[in-house]
Amino acid sequence: MKALYLSFAVVVIDQVTKLMVKGFSIPFLNINYEGMYLGQMIPVFGDFFRFTFVENPGMAFGYDPGSSFKLIISVFSLVASIGLIFYLYVIRDKSWSLKIAIALILGGAVGNLIDRTFYGVFFDYAPLFYGKVVDFFDVDFFDFTLFGRSYDRWPVFNIADAAVTIGVLILLLFYKKHQDEDEKAEAVLDNGTSSSANVIAVTDDSTNEIQKANSTDLMKEDSLDEQTDNRKEISD
């Protein structure tokens, strides 16, 4: 389960960067960090790459399915994260490419889940599970359409989104390798089952031979006893 360390690192980096962008306040420690204001843009490489603070009310890359689905999305993300943790345990003996991919997806899912679950309460603007996801990476891209919306730049995203995307890409790139591993595992399992069946069959055959041999010995002993009794009767 060492892959969970990667998931944990993704979550920590994701949350630290989000808080640096959004800002935070801890009154009892007298800490108040302003961060960026909503909509603020800071050029990094001109207009090609910049930090742009936006809050995503829905899913990844700015897609908004509507407020009525927010609770469903949050609960689904929680259930999916638990399922990914269990799956990491199941594949603990599989290749590292598969474990790294799942760990990245898990870390990204948990990172955005924290925003949706707690940010509304922490920043005092929404109840539990109704928070907004903080996005800030803004990259220029060719014009395209996604979920019925046209974009002249790539949708603003965060570390969690990037981790999920990289994890999915690793799964796609190593799909053939992972499939071959599954087939080999099934072959080994089938061979093991066949071997067990053969051992049982041989054992049964051996048991039958032993029983036959014992029966033959008993018949011989009975025959000898009868001959001895007959000799005694004749002598008498």
VOPAGU-2260 file (C-alpha; in pm, 1 decimal, decimal comma):
REM VOPAGU-2260
SITE   aa  ch    i         X         Y         Z
SITE  MET   A    0       0,0       0,0       0,0
SITE  LYS   A    1     299,1     232,9     -45,3
SITE  ALA   A    2     110,6     386,5    -337,8
SITE  LEU   A    3    -107,8     563,7     -79,3
SITE  TYR   A    4     190,7     787,7      -1,4
SITE  LEU   A    5     162,0     923,0    -354,8
SITE  SER   A    6    -210,5     984,8    -304,6
SITE  PHE   A    7    -136,3    1163,7      22,9
SITE  ALA   A    8     130,6    1380,7    -145,5
SITE  VAL   A    9    -114,5    1479,4    -420,5
SITE  VAL   A   10    -376,4    1579,0    -162,2
SITE  VAL   A   11    -129,2    1786,1      42,3
SITE  ILE   A   12      16,3    1969,6    -258,7
SITE  ASP   A   13    -331,4    2025,3    -400,2
SITE  GLN   A   14    -469,3    2172,8     -78,1
SITE  VAL   A   15    -163,3    2388,3      -6,2
SITE  THR   A   16    -174,6    2544,7    -353,9
SITE  LYS   A   17    -549,6    2603,8    -330,4
SITE  LEU   A   18    -518,0    2775,9       5,9
SITE  MET   A   19    -232,6    2988,0    -127,7
SITE  VAL   A   20    -462,5    3101,2    -409,4
SITE  LYS   A   21    -784,7    3142,5    -213,3
SITE  GLY   A   22    -633,1    3264,5     112,3
SITE  PHE   A   23    -728,4    3159,8     463,4
SITE  SER   A   24    -768,5    3290,1     815,0
SITE  ILE   A   25    -689,8    3128,8    1151,3
SITE  PRO   A   26    -803,8    3383,0    1413,3
SITE  PHE   A   27    -678,5    3206,4    1725,9
SITE  LEU   A   28    -327,4    3195,5    1573,6
SITE  ASN   A   29    -363,8    3552,0    1446,0
SITE  ILE   A   30    -298,9    3430,4    1088,6
SITE  ASN   A   31    -471,9    3600,5     796,1
SITE  TYR   A   32    -348,6    3526,5     444,0
SITE  GLU   A   33    -536,9    3715,8     172,6
SITE  GLY   A   34    -445,3    3514,0    -135,3
SITE  MET   A   35    -591,0    3617,4    -472,6
SITE  TYR   A   36    -927,9    3779,8    -530,2
SITE  LEU   A   37   -1183,3    3591,0    -737,5
SITE  GLY   A   38   -1115,8    3642,5   -1107,7
SITE  GLN   A   39    -764,0    3775,2   -1058,7
SITE  MET   A   40    -510,0    3681,3   -1328,4
SITE  ILE   A   41    -131,7    3666,2   -1278,3
SITE  PRO   A   42      70,5    3610,7   -1600,3
SITE  VAL   A   43     348,6    3351,7   -1571,8
SITE  PHE   A   44     443,7    3303,9   -1937,6
SITE  GLY   A   45     251,6    3588,8   -2093,6
SITE  ASP   A   46    -100,1    3488,4   -2194,8
SITE  PHE   A   47       5,7    3130,8   -2267,2
SITE  PHE   A   48      21,4    3029,6   -1899,8
SITE  ARG   A   49    -114,1    3228,6   -1607,7
SITE  PHE   A   50    -272,2    3187,7   -1265,3
SITE  THR   A   51    -642,6    3270,0   -1277,8
SITE  PHE   A   52    -849,6    3228,2    -962,5
SITE  VAL   A   53   -1193,0    3080,6   -1032,3
SITE  GLU   A   54   -1427,1    2865,7    -826,7
SITE  ASN   A   55   -1581,7    2566,7    -994,4
SITE  PRO   A   56   -1931,5    2488,1    -861,9
SITE  GLY   A   57   -1948,6    2147,7   -1026,9
SITE  MET   A   58   -1717,7    1888,1   -1173,3
SITE  ALA   A   59   -1364,3    1892,3   -1311,0
SITE  PHE   A   60   -1248,2    2154,7   -1561,7
SITE  GLY   A   61   -1529,0    2396,0   -1482,1
SITE  TYR   A   62   -1823,5    2180,4   -1592,5
SITE  ASP   A   63   -2134,5    2273,1   -1392,6
SITE  PRO   A   64   -2415,4    2011,2   -1390,4
SITE  GLY   A   65   -2636,5    2231,1   -1170,9
SITE  SER   A   66   -2679,3    2283,5    -796,4
SITE  SER   A   67   -2935,8    2001,7    -770,0
SITE  PHE   A   68   -2660,4    1750,1    -850,6
SITE  LYS   A   69   -2396,1    1892,8    -616,1
SITE  LEU   A   70   -2483,2    1664,4    -323,1
SITE  ILE   A   71   -2495,3    1362,9    -555,3
SITE  ILE   A   72   -2152,8    1449,7    -697,5
SITE  SER   A   73   -2003,1    1497,5    -349,9
SITE  VAL   A   74   -2141,8    1167,9    -216,7
SITE  PHE   A   75   -2039,6     983,7    -532,9
SITE  SER   A   76   -1685,1    1123,5    -500,9
SITE  LEU   A   77   -1671,0    1001,8    -140,7
SITE  VAL   A   78   -1789,6     651,3    -232,3
SITE  ALA   A   79   -1554,6     639,3    -532,8
SITE  SER   A   80   -1258,5     741,1    -314,9
SITE  ILE   A   81   -1332,3     461,1     -66,9
SITE  GLY   A   82   -1362,6     218,5    -358,5
SITE  LEU   A   83   -1025,2     330,1    -498,4
SITE  ILE   A   84    -857,5     273,7    -160,5
SITE  PHE   A   85    -997,5     -81,3    -153,0
SITE  TYR   A   86    -889,9    -135,8    -514,4
SITE  LEU   A   87    -535,6     -26,3    -430,9
SITE  TYR   A   88    -530,7    -302,0    -169,2
SITE  VAL   A   89    -659,3    -555,4    -423,2
SITE  ILE   A   90    -386,4    -466,6    -677,2
SITE  ARG   A   91    -106,7    -442,0    -418,4
SITE  ASP   A   92      88,3    -717,1    -599,9
SITE  LYS   A   93      30,9    -577,8    -951,9
SITE  SER   A   94     266,8    -357,9   -1157,2
SITE  TRP   A   95     369,4     -15,7   -1028,6
SITE  SER   A   96     228,4     157,0   -1336,3
SITE  LEU   A   97    -120,8      43,0   -1239,8
SITE  LYS   A   98     -74,7     132,8    -872,3
SITE  ILE   A   99      65,8     477,4    -956,9
SITE  ALA   A  100    -224,3     547,7   -1193,3
SITE  ILE   A  101    -486,5     453,3    -933,3
SITE  ALA   A  102    -298,3     642,9    -659,7
SITE  LEU   A  103    -296,3     960,3    -872,5
SITE  ILE   A  104    -667,0     927,9    -949,5
SITE  LEU   A  105    -739,9     866,9    -580,3
SITE  GLY   A  106    -533,7    1168,8    -471,2
SITE  GLY   A  107    -707,6    1393,1    -724,5
SITE  ALA   A  108   -1051,6    1267,2    -626,8
SITE  VAL   A  109    -985,3    1327,8    -255,5
SITE  GLY   A  110    -832,5    1671,0    -323,9
SITE  ASN   A  111   -1145,3    1799,4    -498,1
SITE  LEU   A  112   -1369,5    1613,7    -253,3
SITE  ILE   A  113   -1222,3    1819,3      32,5
SITE  ASP   A  114   -1320,6    2139,1    -150,3
SITE  ARG   A  115   -1676,1    2021,8    -216,7
SITE  THR   A  116   -1724,2    1883,9     132,6
SITE  PHE   A  117   -1558,0    2137,1     363,4
SITE  TYR   A  118   -1480,2    2462,7     182,2
SITE  GLY   A  119   -1837,3    2587,8     203,3
SITE  VAL   A  120   -1830,0    2545,5     581,9
SITE  PHE   A  121   -1468,0    2652,3     628,4
SITE  PHE   A  122   -1511,9    2974,1     429,4
SITE  ASP   A  123   -1868,7    3022,9     552,7
SITE  TYR   A  124   -2059,0    3039,8     222,2
SITE  ALA   A  125   -2236,2    2700,5     192,3
SITE  PRO   A  126   -2338,9    2395,0     397,3
SITE  LEU   A  127   -2146,6    2066,0     411,5
SITE  PHE   A  128   -2102,5    1896,0      69,3
SITE  TYR   A  129   -2198,1    2213,9    -118,6
SITE  GLY   A  130   -1858,0    2381,6    -143,6
SITE  LYS   A  131   -1686,4    2499,8    -463,1
SITE  VAL   A  132   -1361,8    2366,6    -608,6
SITE  VAL   A  133   -1072,1    2613,1    -636,7
SITE  ASP   A  134    -910,7    2624,1    -983,5
SITE  PHE   A  135    -617,1    2840,3   -1091,4
SITE  PHE   A  136    -404,8    2689,1   -1372,5
SITE  ASP   A  137    -496,3    2878,2   -1691,3
SITE  VAL   A  138    -335,0    2753,9   -2015,2
SITE  ASP   A  139    -386,9    2874,2   -2370,9
SITE  PHE   A  140    -506,5    2608,3   -2615,0
SITE  PHE   A  141    -663,4    2577,1   -2957,7
SITE  ASP   A  142   -1036,7    2637,6   -2983,4
SITE  PHE   A  143   -1247,9    2334,9   -2894,5
SITE  THR   A  144   -1590,4    2233,3   -2761,7
SITE  LEU   A  145   -1639,2    2037,4   -2437,9
SITE  PHE   A  146   -1974,4    1937,9   -2285,5
SITE  GLY   A  147   -2154,1    2165,4   -2528,7
SITE  ARG   A  148   -1941,8    2469,7   -2446,0
SITE  SER   A  149   -1685,9    2633,8   -2675,4
SITE  TYR   A  150   -1345,3    2731,8   -2535,5
SITE  ASP   A  151   -1059,1    2939,9   -2670,6
SITE  ARG   A  152    -844,0    2835,0   -2371,7
SITE  TRP   A  153    -819,7    2511,6   -2176,9
SITE  PRO   A  154   -1065,2    2509,5   -1882,7
SITE  VAL   A  155    -897,5    2639,6   -1565,0
SITE  PHE   A  156    -785,9    2345,2   -1350,2
SITE  ASN   A  157    -590,3    2252,9   -1037,9
SITE  ILE   A  158    -339,7    1994,2    -909,8
SITE  ALA   A  159    -615,3    1740,5    -836,6
SITE  ASP   A  160    -751,0    1765,0   -1191,5
SITE  ALA   A  161    -400,2    1722,2   -1331,6
SITE  ALA   A  162    -337,8    1415,5   -1112,9
SITE  VAL   A  163    -659,7    1249,0   -1228,3
SITE  THR   A  164    -578,1    1324,9   -1593,9
SITE  ILE   A  165    -223,4    1185,2   -1564,3
SITE  GLY   A  166    -356,8     875,3   -1387,9
SITE  VAL   A  167    -607,2     809,5   -1666,2
SITE  LEU   A  168    -337,7     862,3   -1931,8
SITE  ILE   A  169    -112,9     606,9   -1757,1
SITE  LEU   A  170    -399,3     356,4   -1758,0
SITE  LEU   A  171    -449,8     412,0   -2130,3
SITE  LEU   A  172     -77,6     391,8   -2213,7
SITE  PHE   A  173     -21,1      73,1   -2013,4
SITE  TYR   A  174    -361,2     -84,2   -2083,2
SITE  LYS   A  175    -211,2    -372,9   -2286,9
SITE  LYS   A  176      44,6    -445,6   -2016,0
SITE  HIS   A  177    -219,2    -451,5   -1742,7
SITE  GLN   A  178    -443,5    -673,6   -1956,0
SITE  ASP   A  179    -157,0    -920,7   -2010,8
SITE  GLU   A  180     -95,3    -929,3   -1635,0
SITE  ASP   A  181    -459,1   -1015,6   -1570,7
SITE  GLU   A  182    -450,8   -1292,0   -1832,3
SITE  LYS   A  183    -133,3   -1440,5   -1679,9
SITE  ALA   A  184    -288,4   -1429,4   -1333,2
SITE  GLU   A  185    -598,0   -1609,4   -1462,1
SITE  ALA   A  186    -380,5   -1869,5   -1637,6
SITE  VAL   A  187    -185,2   -1935,5   -1317,6
SITE  LEU   A  188    -511,6   -1966,6   -1125,7
SITE  ASP   A  189    -651,9   -2209,3   -1383,1
SITE  ASN   A  190    -331,8   -2417,8   -1375,2
SITE  GLY   A  191    -344,7   -2425,6    -998,9
SITE  THR   A  192    -704,7   -2546,2   -1007,4
SITE  SER   A  193    -618,1   -2814,8   -1266,5
SITE  SER   A  194    -320,2   -2929,4   -1060,1
SITE  SER   A  195    -536,9   -2953,1    -750,7
SITE  ALA   A  196    -791,4   -3157,3    -943,4
SITE  ASN   A  197    -516,1   -3389,8   -1068,8
SITE  VAL   A  198    -380,5   -3434,7    -717,0
SITE  ILE   A  199    -727,2   -3519,1    -589,8
SITE  ALA   A  200    -776,8   -3767,6    -876,4
SITE  VAL   A  201    -440,7   -3935,3    -806,3
SITE  THR   A  202    -523,3   -3948,6    -436,2
SITE  ASP   A  203    -858,0   -4109,4    -511,3
SITE  ASP   A  204    -690,3   -4365,7    -737,8
SITE  SER   A  205    -431,6   -4442,7    -470,1
SITE  THR   A  206    -703,9   -4482,4    -208,7
SITE  ASN   A  207    -892,5   -4723,4    -435,0
SITE  GLU   A  208    -577,0   -4929,9    -494,2
SITE  ILE   A  209    -510,8   -4945,5    -120,1
SITE  GLN   A  210    -868,4   -5050,2     -52,4
SITE  LYS   A  211    -842,4   -5321,7    -321,3
SITE  ALA   A  212    -515,5   -5445,2    -176,0
SITE  ASN   A  213    -663,4   -5457,1     174,7
SITE  SER   A  214    -966,7   -5646,1      45,7
SITE  THR   A  215    -739,6   -5900,8    -127,8
SITE  ASP   A  216    -536,9   -5947,5     190,6
SITE  LEU   A  217    -854,7   -6001,9     392,5
SITE  MET   A  218    -981,0   -6259,0     140,6
SITE  LYS   A  219    -647,3   -6444,1     159,3
SITE  GLU   A  220    -657,5   -6443,4     539,1
SITE  ASP   A  221   -1015,9   -6575,3     537,8
SITE  SER   A  222    -914,8   -6850,1     293,8
SITE  LEU   A  223    -619,6   -6954,2     510,9
SITE  ASP   A  224    -841,5   -6958,9     819,4
SITE  GLU   A  225   -1094,1   -7183,2     643,2
SITE  GLN   A  226    -817,7   -7423,4     529,3
SITE  THR   A  227    -681,3   -7440,5     883,6
SITE  ASP   A  228   -1027,3   -7513,3    1024,2
SITE  ASN   A  229   -1084,0   -7787,6     765,8
SITE  ARG   A  230    -751,6   -7953,0     854,3
SITE  LYS   A  231    -843,0   -7949,3    1224,3
SITE  GLU   A  232   -1178,6   -8112,1    1151,9
SITE  ILE   A  233   -1013,1   -8385,2     941,7
SITE  SER   A  234    -752,2   -8448,9    1214,0
SITE  ASP   A  235   -1027,1   -8480,7    1475,1
